[in-house]
Amino acid sequence: MVSTFELKNIFEKKFCESIKKNYNFKENNLEKISNNLLNTFRDFIILVLSENNSYSIEERNKIYLEAIHNLQHSSKLLKGMPHPASSMSYKLLRMSETLKKVTSGNKKEKTKANRFIEKNLIRKFILFWDTFSEDKFLSKENKINYKICECFMQCSQEISKVYPDIEWFKLCDIDFVESLFENI
């Protein structure tokens, strides 16, 4: 038998009752809500835990800044050379611009630089929301229901209590979460 990684129980009955009531979820089975929430966040949590999570954002940014310098230098060396080197020069420059956005950009720039796994998490949360909430993510006029952002924040705070070492959930604020949903 192969043993798999199991997540801690994050979304307790009391929490599920609270979000069910606050966001008018149509599901009465709290265990089903809890299991669906856990499935929504599972891949993201496992990925973050499996990454080198032993350094802080400041330490990561120092590494990124060094990488930016090296990427820009490599790009300059390859610029103007025949294909495929000139094409690689452009790609290296774009990589350095993305890292700049992550390390020092404003909220909107940082959100545009989010990794695929973060965008995937938001898409999964939208599916969860649309399954359980009577108020869908997008209205008929294609306007975002911002209650979804509040619910996501509450879930992030709950995860942060159980997994305090995952900095991503700890640092989530409403502006950042809203921009994540707006960019989907």
Secondary structure, 3 states (H helix, E strand, C coil): CCCCCCCCCCCCHHHHHHHHHHCCECCCCHHHHHHHHHHHHHHHHHHHHHCCCCCCHHHHHHHHHHHHHHHHHHHHHHCCCCCCHHHHHHHHHHHHHHHHHHHHCCHHHHHHCCCHHHHHHHHHHHHHHHHHECCCCECCCCCECCHHHHHHHHHHHHHHHHCCCCHHHHHCCHHHHHHHHHCC
